Amino acid sequence: MRHISRRGLLQTGAAAGVLAASGLPLRAQGKRGGRLRVALSGANTSDSWDGRTHSDIFMQAAAQGGVFDSLTEVAADGSLVGELATDWEATPDAKTWTFNLRQGVTFHNGKPFGADDVIESLQLHVAEGSKSAAQPLVAAITEMKKITDHQVQFTLENGNADFPYLMSDYHLLIYPAGQIEESIANGIGTGLYSVVSFEPGVRFVGRRVDSHYKDGNAGWFDEVEFIAVNDATARMNALMTGQVDSIDRVDFKTEALLKANPMLRIQELTGNQHFTFPMLTNVSPLDNVNVRKALKYGINRQEMVDKILQGHGRIGNDTPIGPANQYFADDIEQLTYDPDKAAFYLKEAGMDSLDLDLSASSAAFAGALDAAQLYQASAKPAGINLNVVQEPADGYWSNVWLKKPFSAAYWSGRATEDWMFSNAFEEGVPWNDSQWGSEDSERFQNLLIEARAELDSDKRREMYTEMQVILRDEGGVIIPMFANWVQALSNAVATPEAVGNLYRMDNGRMAERWWMA
């Protein structure tokens, strides 16, 4: 199991006066040529090159993994490296960060890259009406200052030792200043691949850019083609019949067929991906902590790992901090399936029984409907009657998630604890899918701010452990399982020895990092 490290980035005590890192990631030497064809899930007809809207692997891989770049990048080994930034440093309180930008970089339309592009691109996420998932990350910046054409300084509201990691978020794409609308319309970035064609929810084709700053380190394919295939069986058939070279989200039910084919191989990686059942804590009766506790004890987590993941993962403890996180609290007491305890908490809430709709769809995660039905069966002895509502896959993330009181969902996890908590549990942020806030736990929200600025690693661990305990006991998201990343590819494709486990498909960067064997 590989834990994501902050070596060279996060130091402790007085030594934290300068927090810096630099350089492109070291890659295995690839071979130029060929066309990579990948069938990917997570595509929608509403997809666009607007990074604020990206929510799944298809656009993540096409945008940050192909057409655009960000300031920083999480390398395959979990270390942080520069992308459009070459290096960075902070004041001792981690409150003011200065980034040096890469020189000689141009956008696909020929415009030179510089500080103005960074500032204008980040400001998109805090513009009036923005619903960007990265809004809380950028909102923490109180001032963005252009020092020179290739140096920019950020002042934060509070110190944040993880700030350079946050700049690698796949929503934070860098667009050409003054041309952002055109860039979003046509896909104009600084990435390794320029857009040949793009049909939202259908297909993306990109062509390798000449004379790119990553030459010799990444970008081995002449062309890449991503095909939208949301159905797991169709993805597997496309790989089995040679229509594509790789697929994400292997269906565990048919995994044996892939393993039996000598021309294919499976990649399995332990990461922080977790499958969840978020409930809106501002909607009755889910606003009652005893109802939430009843639901927590009414789910059989081990059964889900066995039957839904087929063993490709581990049980969850209702906290999103996973086995690849630095401060993963794997020593706190594990919630167990206990229908008697569930019934007890239901009575504490003043109820003899509970009738509740649970929305689910294959769009949430592979096997989500089956998982919802298992939950329905395990909760029944406690007097909890779950009505499983099968929702359409298309539009699930825009019509069901964040809108229906109780639903199935998934998260990729994040490289740092603050990043994960800030995206999903900070009060008022766009992707807070349980509407968790100060009314639920003022202590949690205060710890979130305090831990973010704490440079002592031991103190940070204590804070993040307490936050995980609060979510386990009171939180509005049931996290029954952490799922390994399981993807498959043809032997015609080669990969480096180290493959990223932050997100699926080598952190969504397979177009950059892989090559034809």
One Martini backbone bead per residue (centre of mass of N, CA, C, O) as a GRO file, in nm:
protein
  517
    1MET     BB    1   0.095   0.037   0.024
    2ARG     BB    2   0.055   0.375  -0.074
    3HIS     BB    3   0.159   0.668   0.067
    4ILE     BB    4   0.105   0.990   0.066
    5SER     BB    5   0.351   1.239   0.036
    6ARG     BB    6   0.528   1.542   0.190
    7ARG     BB    7   0.799   1.533   0.107
    8GLY     BB    8   0.938   1.858   0.076
    9LEU     BB    9   0.674   2.021   0.188
   10LEU     BB   10   0.625   1.914   0.485
   11GLN     BB   11   0.706   2.071   0.777
   12THR     BB   12   0.826   2.139   1.103
   13GLY     BB   13   0.801   2.402   1.269
   14ALA     BB   14   1.050   2.637   1.215
   15ALA     BB   15   1.137   2.489   0.936
   16ALA     BB   16   0.869   2.616   0.775
   17GLY     BB   17   0.966   2.878   0.614
   18VAL     BB   18   1.015   2.670   0.367
   19LEU     BB   19   0.796   2.561   0.104
   20ALA     BB   20   0.928   2.333  -0.140
   21ALA     BB   21   0.908   2.262  -0.502
   22SER     BB   22   1.010   2.076  -0.806
   23GLY     BB   23   0.955   1.978  -1.117
   24LEU     BB   24   0.940   1.719  -1.311
   25PRO     BB   25   0.856   1.417  -1.346
   26LEU     BB   26   0.977   1.107  -1.333
   27ARG     BB   27   1.016   0.900  -1.615
   28ALA     BB   28   0.970   0.668  -1.819
   29GLN     BB   29   1.092   0.567  -2.116
   30GLY     BB   30   0.937   0.616  -2.400
   31LYS     BB   31   0.741   0.570  -2.707
   32ARG     BB   32   0.684   0.701  -3.000
   33GLY     BB   33   0.354   0.657  -3.100
   34GLY     BB   34   0.044   0.621  -3.189
   35ARG     BB   35  -0.290   0.510  -3.067
   36LEU     BB   36  -0.502   0.583  -2.806
   37ARG     BB   37  -0.769   0.368  -2.685
   38VAL     BB   38  -1.048   0.470  -2.473
   39ALA     BB   39  -1.281   0.348  -2.240
   40LEU     BB   40  -1.513   0.563  -2.068
   41SER     BB   41  -1.650   0.686  -1.802
   42GLY     BB   42  -1.837   0.975  -1.705
   43ALA     BB   43  -2.022   1.072  -1.934
   44ASN     BB   44  -2.175   1.373  -2.090
   45THR     BB   45  -2.374   1.583  -2.283
   46SER     BB   46  -2.272   1.840  -2.089
   47ASP     BB   47  -1.998   1.853  -2.169
   48SER     BB   48  -1.688   2.045  -2.121
   49TRP     BB   49  -1.407   2.281  -2.093
   50ASP     BB   50  -1.522   2.335  -1.807
   51GLY     BB   51  -1.368   2.273  -1.508
   52ARG     BB   52  -1.607   2.334  -1.306
   53THR     BB   53  -1.783   2.067  -1.421
   54HIS     BB   54  -1.602   1.845  -1.341
   55SER     BB   55  -1.672   1.480  -1.220
   56ASP     BB   56  -1.504   1.283  -1.416
   57ILE     BB   57  -1.288   1.091  -1.607
   58PHE     BB   58  -1.331   1.190  -1.894
   59MET     BB   59  -1.267   1.501  -1.848
   60GLN     BB   60  -1.014   1.474  -1.684
   61ALA     BB   61  -0.843   1.329  -1.909
   62ALA     BB   62  -0.893   1.537  -2.141
   63ALA     BB   63  -0.797   1.782  -1.986
   64GLN     BB   64  -0.565   1.746  -1.766
   65GLY     BB   65  -0.460   1.480  -1.945
   66GLY     BB   66  -0.429   1.678  -2.227
   67VAL     BB   67  -0.514   1.999  -2.297
   68PHE     BB   68  -0.429   2.076  -2.007
   69ASP     BB   69  -0.309   2.266  -1.726
   70SER     BB   70  -0.146   2.306  -1.418
   71LEU     BB   71   0.056   2.407  -1.171
   72THR     BB   72   0.028   2.116  -1.052
   73GLU     BB   73   0.141   1.768  -0.971
   74VAL     BB   74   0.057   1.437  -0.914
   75ALA     BB   75   0.243   1.188  -0.898
   76ALA     BB   76   0.260   0.846  -0.903
   77ASP     BB   77   0.412   0.853  -0.602
   78GLY     BB   78   0.266   1.129  -0.459
   79SER     BB   79   0.419   1.354  -0.544
   80LEU     BB   80   0.508   1.693  -0.587
   81VAL     BB   81   0.489   1.883  -0.892
   82GLY     BB   82   0.557   2.067  -1.157
   83GLU     BB   83   0.408   2.238  -1.421
   84LEU     BB   84   0.354   2.559  -1.468
   85ALA     BB   85   0.521   2.530  -1.228
   86THR     BB   86   0.849   2.511  -1.088
   87ASP     BB   87   0.814   2.674  -0.808
   88TRP     BB   88   0.794   2.720  -0.437
   89GLU     BB   89   0.705   2.946  -0.158
   90ALA     BB   90   0.693   3.024   0.199
   91THR     BB   91   0.598   3.141   0.471
   92PRO     BB   92   0.606   3.033   0.798
   93ASP     BB   93   0.268   3.044   0.796
   94ALA     BB   94   0.153   2.958   0.509
   95LYS     BB   95   0.012   3.238   0.374
   96THR     BB   96   0.248   3.300   0.163
   97TRP     BB   97   0.271   3.243  -0.193
   98THR     BB   98   0.535   3.168  -0.433
   99PHE     BB   99   0.525   3.142  -0.791
  100ASN     BB  100   0.704   2.994  -1.044
  101LEU     BB  101   0.700   3.015  -1.391
  102ARG     BB  102   0.694   2.888  -1.689
  103GLN     BB  103   0.892   2.924  -1.967
  104GLY     BB  104   0.800   2.902  -2.312
  105VAL     BB  105   0.491   2.883  -2.304
  106THR     BB  106   0.211   2.773  -2.509
  107PHE     BB  107  -0.066   2.790  -2.658
  108HIS     BB  108  -0.241   2.648  -2.921
  109ASN     BB  109  -0.273   2.964  -3.040
  110GLY     BB  110   0.025   3.107  -2.939
  111LYS     BB  111  -0.005   3.206  -2.662
  112PRO     BB  112   0.153   3.318  -2.404
  113PHE     BB  113   0.252   3.224  -2.090
  114GLY     BB  114   0.125   3.359  -1.765
  115ALA     BB  115   0.012   3.523  -1.488
  116ASP     BB  116  -0.265   3.615  -1.602
  117ASP     BB  117  -0.373   3.327  -1.652
  118VAL     BB  118  -0.383   3.235  -1.361
  119ILE     BB  119  -0.565   3.451  -1.234
  120GLU     BB  120  -0.811   3.429  -1.429
  121SER     BB  121  -0.864   3.124  -1.388
  122LEU     BB  122  -0.915   3.130  -1.076
  123GLN     BB  123  -1.149   3.347  -1.074
  124LEU     BB  124  -1.374   3.168  -1.192
  125HIS     BB  125  -1.438   3.009  -0.907
  126VAL     BB  126  -1.539   3.311  -0.769
  127ALA     BB  127  -1.756   3.384  -0.932
  128GLU     BB  128  -2.056   3.477  -0.982
  129GLY     BB  129  -2.234   3.169  -0.956
  130SER     BB  130  -2.035   2.964  -0.887
  131LYS     BB  131  -2.014   2.579  -0.892
  132SER     BB  132  -1.744   2.503  -0.813
  133ALA     BB  133  -1.556   2.262  -0.647
  134ALA     BB  134  -1.304   2.482  -0.617
  135GLN     BB  135  -1.406   2.728  -0.458
  136PRO     BB  136  -1.280   2.684  -0.166
  137LEU     BB  137  -0.982   2.697  -0.261
  138VAL     BB  138  -0.995   2.996  -0.381
  139ALA     BB  139  -1.142   3.153  -0.147
  140ALA     BB  140  -0.878   3.145   0.042
  141ILE     BB  141  -0.793   3.376  -0.143
  142THR     BB  142  -0.729   3.725  -0.096
  143GLU     BB  143  -0.464   3.739  -0.295
  144MET     BB  144  -0.358   3.821  -0.635
  145LYS     BB  145  -0.017   3.858  -0.753
  146LYS     BB  146   0.173   4.021  -0.990
  147ILE     BB  147   0.516   4.036  -1.016
  148THR     BB  148   0.554   3.891  -1.288
  149ASP     BB  149   0.514   3.716  -1.578
  150HIS     BB  150   0.659   3.457  -1.384
  151GLN     BB  151   0.507   3.569  -1.111
  152VAL     BB  152   0.310   3.459  -0.824
  153GLN     BB  153   0.098   3.576  -0.551
  154PHE     BB  154  -0.039   3.430  -0.249
  155THR     BB  155  -0.298   3.517  -0.020
  156LEU     BB  156  -0.421   3.391   0.276
  157GLU     BB  157  -0.645   3.376   0.525
  158ASN     BB  158  -0.498   3.105   0.594
  159GLY     BB  159  -0.294   2.883   0.666
  160ASN     BB  160  -0.145   2.635   0.413
  161ALA     BB  161   0.045   2.350   0.370
  162ASP     BB  162  -0.134   2.237   0.100
  163PHE     BB  163  -0.158   2.441  -0.137
  164PRO     BB  164   0.001   2.310  -0.379
  165TYR     BB  165  -0.189   2.066  -0.400
  166LEU     BB  166  -0.451   2.223  -0.476
  167MET     BB  167  -0.331   2.318  -0.765
  168SER     BB  168  -0.398   2.007  -0.884
  169ASP     BB  169  -0.674   2.036  -0.940
  170TYR     BB  170  -0.886   1.940  -1.209
  171HIS     BB  171  -1.038   2.227  -1.216
  172LEU     BB  172  -0.750   2.397  -1.236
  173LEU     BB  173  -0.737   2.534  -1.515
  174ILE     BB  174  -0.544   2.687  -1.775
  175TYR     BB  175  -0.616   2.987  -1.932
  176PRO     BB  176  -0.643   3.239  -2.157
  177ALA     BB  177  -0.626   3.553  -2.124
  178GLY     BB  178  -0.912   3.700  -2.280
  179GLN     BB  179  -0.995   3.371  -2.390
  180ILE     BB  180  -1.189   3.182  -2.228
  181GLU     BB  181  -1.439   3.131  -2.396
  182GLU     BB  182  -1.285   3.014  -2.639
  183SER     BB  183  -1.141   2.788  -2.481
  184ILE     BB  184  -1.403   2.642  -2.387
  185ALA     BB  185  -1.524   2.598  -2.673
  186ASN     BB  186  -1.227   2.462  -2.808
  187GLY     BB  187  -0.980   2.375  -2.645
  188ILE     BB  188  -0.745   2.588  -2.509
  189GLY     BB  189  -0.419   2.501  -2.423
  190THR     BB  190  -0.097   2.351  -2.280
  191GLY     BB  191  -0.110   2.073  -2.362
  192LEU     BB  192  -0.014   1.778  -2.531
  193TYR     BB  193  -0.318   1.806  -2.653
  194SER     BB  194  -0.500   1.875  -2.925
  195VAL     BB  195  -0.797   1.944  -3.077
  196VAL     BB  196  -0.984   1.763  -3.316
  197SER     BB  197  -1.230   1.635  -3.141
  198PHE     BB  198  -1.569   1.706  -2.986
  199GLU     BB  199  -1.821   1.496  -2.826
  200PRO     BB  200  -2.040   1.516  -2.603
  201GLY     BB  201  -2.069   1.196  -2.464
  202VAL     BB  202  -1.868   1.041  -2.693
  203ARG     BB  203  -1.588   1.213  -2.799
  204PHE     BB  204  -1.217   1.222  -2.809
  205VAL     BB  205  -0.962   1.397  -3.004
  206GLY     BB  206  -0.599   1.396  -2.995
  207ARG     BB  207  -0.299   1.586  -3.069
  208ARG     BB  208   0.023   1.610  -3.073
  209VAL     BB  209   0.240   1.839  -2.967
  210ASP     BB  210   0.480   2.044  -3.066
  211SER     BB  211   0.720   2.153  -2.875
  212HIS     BB  212   0.708   2.057  -2.572
  213TYR     BB  213   0.794   2.088  -2.233
  214LYS     BB  214   0.757   1.750  -2.204
  215ASP     BB  215   0.971   1.654  -2.366
  216GLY     BB  216   1.090   1.330  -2.265
  217ASN     BB  217   0.853   1.281  -2.023
  218ALA     BB  218   0.589   1.311  -2.215
  219GLY     BB  219   0.391   1.218  -2.471
  220TRP     BB  220   0.385   0.944  -2.686
  221PHE     BB  221   0.143   0.991  -2.846
  222ASP     BB  222   0.001   1.104  -3.140
  223GLU     BB  223  -0.282   0.985  -3.043
  224VAL     BB  224  -0.611   1.031  -2.889
  225GLU     BB  225  -0.898   0.819  -2.780
  226PHE     BB  226  -1.212   0.892  -2.634
  227ILE     BB  227  -1.473   0.675  -2.525
  228ALA     BB  228  -1.805   0.675  -2.443
  229VAL     BB  229  -1.865   0.419  -2.176
  230ASN     BB  230  -2.091   0.359  -1.921
  231ASP     BB  231  -2.103   0.060  -1.976
  232ALA     BB  232  -1.941  -0.209  -1.849
  233THR     BB  233  -1.992  -0.429  -2.064
  234ALA     BB  234  -1.913  -0.258  -2.312
  235ARG     BB  235  -1.623  -0.204  -2.228
  236MET     BB  236  -1.528  -0.497  -2.218
  237ASN     BB  237  -1.598  -0.568  -2.514
  238ALA     BB  238  -1.410  -0.357  -2.644
  239LEU     BB  239  -1.151  -0.494  -2.534
  240MET     BB  240  -1.191  -0.793  -2.624
  241THR     BB  241  -1.223  -0.688  -2.947
  242GLY     BB  242  -1.011  -0.438  -3.000
  243GLN     BB  243  -1.137  -0.136  -2.997
  244VAL     BB  244  -0.957  -0.108  -2.739
  245ASP     BB  245  -0.681  -0.059  -2.496
  246SER     BB  246  -0.875   0.062  -2.260
  247ILE     BB  247  -1.020   0.055  -1.921
  248ASP     BB  248  -1.243   0.139  -1.684
  249ARG     BB  249  -1.414  -0.003  -1.451
  250VAL     BB  250  -1.421  -0.294  -1.365
  251ASP     BB  251  -1.626  -0.565  -1.368
  252PHE     BB  252  -1.631  -0.806  -1.128
  253LYS     BB  253  -1.823  -1.016  -1.269
  254THR     BB  254  -1.611  -1.012  -1.545
  255GLU     BB  255  -1.304  -1.046  -1.473
  256ALA     BB  256  -1.237  -1.342  -1.564
  257LEU     BB  257  -1.241  -1.285  -1.870
  258LEU     BB  258  -0.992  -1.101  -1.872
  259LYS     BB  259  -0.789  -1.300  -1.734
  260ALA     BB  260  -0.819  -1.521  -1.974
  261ASN     BB  261  -0.673  -1.305  -2.148
  262PRO     BB  262  -0.344  -1.285  -2.276
  263MET     BB  263  -0.382  -0.975  -2.405
  264LEU     BB  264  -0.446  -0.900  -2.105
  265ARG     BB  265  -0.462  -0.661  -1.823
  266ILE     BB  266  -0.463  -0.589  -1.472
  267GLN     BB  267  -0.518  -0.304  -1.266
  268GLU     BB  268  -0.441  -0.274  -0.908
  269LEU     BB  269  -0.530  -0.013  -0.668
  270THR     BB  270  -0.462   0.150  -0.374
  271GLY     BB  271  -0.684   0.396  -0.238
  272ASN     BB  272  -0.953   0.657  -0.184
  273GLN     BB  273  -1.188   0.522  -0.290
  274HIS     BB  274  -1.546   0.587  -0.229
  275PHE     BB  275  -1.851   0.447  -0.128
  276THR     BB  276  -2.177   0.608  -0.098
  277PHE     BB  277  -2.441   0.752   0.144
  278PRO     BB  278  -2.586   1.040   0.122
  279MET     BB  279  -2.733   1.280   0.356
  280LEU     BB  280  -2.952   1.528   0.428
  281THR     BB  281  -2.914   1.720   0.728
  282ASN     BB  282  -3.164   1.939   0.640
  283VAL     BB  283  -3.357   1.681   0.637
  284SER     BB  284  -3.629   1.526   0.718
  285PRO     BB  285  -3.493   1.293   0.950
  286LEU     BB  286  -3.172   1.351   0.890
  287ASP     BB  287  -3.133   1.577   1.125
  288ASN     BB  288  -3.116   1.326   1.307
  289VAL     BB  289  -2.865   1.167   1.468
  290ASN     BB  290  -3.020   0.899   1.540
  291VAL     BB  291  -3.094   0.826   1.253
  292ARG     BB  292  -2.803   0.810   1.148
  293LYS     BB  293  -2.715   0.587   1.345
  294ALA     BB  294  -2.912   0.375   1.250
  295LEU     BB  295  -2.801   0.366   0.955
  296LYS     BB  296  -2.510   0.277   1.035
  297TYR     BB  297  -2.610  -0.002   1.182
  298GLY     BB  298  -2.784  -0.108   0.910
  299ILE     BB  299  -2.503  -0.184   0.775
  300ASN     BB  300  -2.321  -0.428   0.577
  301ARG     BB  301  -2.000  -0.395   0.499
  302GLN     BB  302  -1.875  -0.674   0.441
  303GLU     BB  303  -2.085  -0.760   0.234
  304MET     BB  304  -2.009  -0.542   0.025
  305VAL     BB  305  -1.716  -0.623  -0.021
  306ASP     BB  306  -1.786  -0.915  -0.111
  307LYS     BB  307  -2.026  -0.851  -0.335
  308ILE     BB  308  -1.936  -0.578  -0.481
  309LEU     BB  309  -1.603  -0.601  -0.472
  310GLN     BB  310  -1.489  -0.890  -0.447
  311GLY     BB  311  -1.244  -0.782  -0.244
  312HIS     BB  312  -1.173  -0.483  -0.381
  313GLY     BB  313  -1.114  -0.393  -0.062
  314ARG     BB  314  -1.265  -0.206   0.214
  315ILE     BB  315  -1.386  -0.106   0.493
  316GLY     BB  316  -1.576   0.150   0.624
  317ASN     BB  317  -1.607   0.457   0.871
  318ASP     BB  318  -1.744   0.733   0.773
  319THR     BB  319  -1.469   0.822   0.634
  320PRO     BB  320  -1.270   0.978   0.366
  321ILE     BB  321  -1.017   0.871   0.494
  322GLY     BB  322  -0.758   0.684   0.358
  323PRO     BB  323  -0.494   0.454   0.301
  324ALA     BB  324  -0.335   0.703   0.131
  325ASN     BB  325  -0.327   0.868   0.381
  326GLN     BB  326  -0.140   1.012   0.630
  327TYR     BB  327  -0.410   1.043   0.852
  328PHE     BB  328  -0.510   0.760   0.883
  329ALA     BB  329  -0.756   0.619   1.112
  330ASP     BB  330  -0.713   0.273   1.176
  331ASP     BB  331  -0.758   0.274   1.519
  332ILE     BB  332  -1.044   0.316   1.522
  333GLU     BB  333  -1.343   0.224   1.585
  334GLN     BB  334  -1.552  -0.001   1.427
  335LEU     BB  335  -1.821  -0.015   1.256
  336THR     BB  336  -2.108  -0.225   1.295
  337TYR     BB  337  -2.335  -0.464   1.248
  338ASP     BB  338  -2.650  -0.356   1.435
  339PRO     BB  339  -2.986  -0.383   1.458
  340ASP     BB  340  -3.031  -0.324   1.759
  341LYS     BB  341  -2.890  -0.048   1.760
  342ALA     BB  342  -3.063   0.076   1.541
  343ALA     BB  343  -3.330   0.051   1.699
  344PHE     BB  344  -3.242   0.222   1.939
  345TYR     BB  345  -3.195   0.493   1.778
  346LEU     BB  346  -3.481   0.510   1.675
  347LYS     BB  347  -3.608   0.544   1.955
  348GLU     BB  348  -3.444   0.801   2.030
  349ALA     BB  349  -3.607   0.945   1.781
  350GLY     BB  350  -3.918   0.842   1.817
  351MET     BB  351  -3.911   0.549   1.665
  352ASP     BB  352  -4.023   0.236   1.526
  353SER     BB  353  -3.995   0.346   1.227
  354LEU     BB  354  -3.856   0.369   0.878
  355ASP     BB  355  -3.924   0.561   0.584
  356LEU     BB  356  -3.703   0.542   0.285
  357ASP     BB  357  -3.548   0.681   0.024
  358LEU     BB  358  -3.314   0.524  -0.224
  359SER     BB  359  -3.097   0.643  -0.448
  360ALA     BB  360  -2.993   0.475  -0.762
  361SER     BB  361  -2.700   0.404  -0.979
  362SER     BB  362  -2.455   0.319  -1.205
  363ALA     BB  363  -2.327   0.608  -1.193
  364ALA     BB  364  -2.217   0.600  -0.907
  365PHE     BB  365  -2.156   0.276  -0.915
  366ALA     BB  366  -2.059  -0.030  -0.941
  367GLY     BB  367  -2.338  -0.178  -0.786
  368ALA     BB  368  -2.541   0.025  -0.649
  369LEU     BB  369  -2.810  -0.129  -0.657
  370ASP     BB  370  -2.714  -0.375  -0.501
  371ALA     BB  371  -2.628  -0.217  -0.249
  372ALA     BB  372  -2.908  -0.102  -0.184
  373GLN     BB  373  -3.041  -0.386  -0.146
  374LEU     BB  374  -2.862  -0.478   0.085
  375TYR     BB  375  -2.942  -0.247   0.271
  376GLN     BB  376  -3.240  -0.308   0.280
  377ALA     BB  377  -3.204  -0.592   0.416
  378SER     BB  378  -3.029  -0.506   0.673
  379ALA     BB  379  -3.238  -0.281   0.788
  380LYS     BB  380  -3.513  -0.424   0.844
  381PRO     BB  381  -3.474  -0.548   1.141
  382ALA     BB  382  -3.476  -0.231   1.253
  383GLY     BB  383  -3.723  -0.076   1.091
  384ILE     BB  384  -3.589  -0.016   0.809
  385ASN     BB  385  -3.746   0.122   0.511
  386LEU     BB  386  -3.613   0.081   0.199
  387ASN     BB  387  -3.663   0.260  -0.105
  388VAL     BB  388  -3.556   0.168  -0.409
  389VAL     BB  389  -3.442   0.405  -0.654
  390GLN     BB  390  -3.423   0.394  -0.993
  391GLU     BB  391  -3.196   0.577  -1.170
  392PRO     BB  392  -3.080   0.741  -1.417
  393ALA     BB  393  -2.768   0.779  -1.551
  394ASP     BB  394  -2.853   1.015  -1.699
  395GLY     BB  395  -2.818   1.292  -1.489
  396TYR     BB  396  -2.750   1.207  -1.193
  397TRP     BB  397  -2.554   1.451  -1.100
  398SER     BB  398  -2.786   1.679  -1.164
  399ASN     BB  399  -3.073   1.533  -1.042
  400VAL     BB  400  -2.979   1.379  -0.761
  401TRP     BB  401  -2.731   1.476  -0.666
  402LEU     BB  402  -2.789   1.707  -0.401
  403LYS     BB  403  -3.123   1.654  -0.403
  404LYS     BB  404  -3.160   1.393  -0.279
  405PRO     BB  405  -3.167   1.284   0.049
  406PHE     BB  406  -3.096   0.975  -0.060
  407SER     BB  407  -2.787   0.834  -0.188
  408ALA     BB  408  -2.566   0.745  -0.431
  409ALA     BB  409  -2.196   0.744  -0.431
  410TYR     BB  410  -1.870   0.893  -0.520
  411TRP     BB  411  -1.512   0.904  -0.437
  412SER     BB  412  -1.169   0.946  -0.500
  413GLY     BB  413  -1.040   1.135  -0.334
  414ARG     BB  414  -0.749   1.280  -0.167
  415ALA     BB  415  -0.422   1.371  -0.093
  416THR     BB  416  -0.558   1.540   0.137
  417GLU     BB  417  -0.743   1.610   0.409
  418ASP     BB  418  -0.826   1.902   0.350
  419TRP     BB  419  -0.923   1.858   0.064
  420MET     BB  420  -1.150   1.663   0.134
  421PHE     BB  421  -1.303   1.829   0.349
  422SER     BB  422  -1.337   2.091   0.173
  423ASN     BB  423  -1.513   1.952  -0.053
  424ALA     BB  424  -1.737   1.776   0.154
  425PHE     BB  425  -1.751   1.943   0.473
  426GLU     BB  426  -1.765   2.229   0.423
  427GLU     BB  427  -1.940   2.493   0.478
  428GLY     BB  428  -2.111   2.565   0.167
  429VAL     BB  429  -2.006   2.382  -0.035
  430PRO     BB  430  -2.097   2.248  -0.340
  431TRP     BB  431  -1.998   1.924  -0.250
  432ASN     BB  432  -2.189   1.901   0.003
  433ASP     BB  433  -2.375   1.599   0.020
  434SER     BB  434  -2.490   1.664   0.344
  435GLN     BB  435  -2.490   1.957   0.456
  436TRP     BB  436  -2.254   2.001   0.639
  437GLY     BB  437  -2.230   2.181   0.960
  438SER     BB  438  -2.245   2.369   1.244
  439GLU     BB  439  -2.511   2.234   1.345
  440ASP     BB  440  -2.370   1.954   1.358
  441SER     BB  441  -2.041   2.069   1.384
  442GLU     BB  442  -1.846   2.307   1.512
  443ARG     BB  443  -1.588   2.152   1.575
  444PHE     BB  444  -1.520   2.059   1.290
  445GLN     BB  445  -1.496   2.342   1.156
  446ASN     BB  446  -1.267   2.442   1.343
  447LEU     BB  447  -1.060   2.216   1.282
  448LEU     BB  448  -1.027   2.272   0.983
  449ILE     BB  449  -0.883   2.547   1.021
  450GLU     BB  450  -0.657   2.465   1.219
  451ALA     BB  451  -0.521   2.228   1.057
  452ARG     BB  452  -0.441   2.385   0.800
  453ALA     BB  453  -0.219   2.573   0.977
  454GLU     BB  454  -0.071   2.327   1.084
  455LEU     BB  455   0.284   2.226   1.106
  456ASP     BB  456   0.242   2.005   1.310
  457SER     BB  457   0.207   1.675   1.261
  458ASP     BB  458   0.097   1.569   1.535
  459LYS     BB  459  -0.132   1.775   1.564
  460ARG     BB  460  -0.272   1.707   1.302
  461ARG     BB  461  -0.339   1.416   1.366
  462GLU     BB  462  -0.528   1.474   1.603
  463MET     BB  463  -0.735   1.640   1.444
  464TYR     BB  464  -0.802   1.430   1.217
  465THR     BB  465  -0.899   1.213   1.409
  466GLU     BB  466  -1.134   1.366   1.535
  467MET     BB  467  -1.285   1.416   1.267
  468GLN     BB  468  -1.331   1.114   1.205
  469VAL     BB  469  -1.501   1.057   1.457
  470ILE     BB  470  -1.731   1.253   1.405
  471LEU     BB  471  -1.822   1.125   1.137
  472ARG     BB  472  -1.876   0.843   1.239
  473ASP     BB  473  -2.097   0.936   1.465
  474GLU     BB  474  -2.255   1.204   1.294
  475GLY     BB  475  -2.256   1.188   1.009
  476GLY     BB  476  -2.406   1.216   0.658
  477VAL     BB  477  -2.204   0.974   0.566
  478ILE     BB  478  -2.201   0.664   0.419
  479ILE     BB  479  -1.897   0.446   0.436
  480PRO     BB  480  -1.863   0.112   0.361
  481MET     BB  481  -1.632   0.158   0.118
  482PHE     BB  482  -1.318   0.079  -0.024
  483ALA     BB  483  -1.201   0.106  -0.356
  484ASN     BB  484  -1.031  -0.017  -0.586
  485TRP     BB  485  -0.844   0.023  -0.861
  486VAL     BB  486  -0.991  -0.114  -1.170
  487GLN     BB  487  -0.810  -0.186  -1.463
  488ALA     BB  488  -0.766  -0.223  -1.828
  489LEU     BB  489  -0.523  -0.370  -2.068
  490SER     BB  490  -0.332  -0.396  -2.327
  491ASN     BB  491  -0.023  -0.527  -2.432
  492ALA     BB  492   0.019  -0.277  -2.635
  493VAL     BB  493   0.049  -0.134  -2.355
  494ALA     BB  494   0.255   0.082  -2.172
  495THR     BB  495   0.392   0.126  -1.837
  496PRO     BB  496   0.492   0.230  -1.570
  497GLU     BB  497   0.563   0.106  -1.267
  498ALA     BB  498   0.429   0.366  -1.173
  499VAL     BB  499   0.088   0.412  -1.068
  500GLY     BB  500  -0.159   0.606  -1.008
  501ASN     BB  501  -0.388   0.644  -0.692
  502LEU     BB  502  -0.575   0.900  -0.681
  503TYR     BB  503  -0.679   0.814  -0.962
  504ARG     BB  504  -0.787   0.691  -1.218
  505MET     BB  505  -0.583   0.635  -1.472
  506ASP     BB  506  -0.324   0.764  -1.366
  507ASN     BB  507  -0.472   1.029  -1.269
  508GLY     BB  508  -0.580   1.078  -1.576
  509ARG     BB  509  -0.265   1.040  -1.733
  510MET     BB  510  -0.231   0.823  -1.971
  511ALA     BB  511  -0.166   1.005  -2.221
  512GLU     BB  512   0.117   1.089  -2.092
  513ARG     BB  513   0.246   0.804  -1.954
  514TRP     BB  514   0.193   0.624  -2.185
  515TRP     BB  515   0.259   0.348  -2.430
  516MET     BB  516   0.365   0.172  -2.692
  517ALA     BB  517   0.504  -0.153  -2.696
   0.00000   0.00000   0.00000
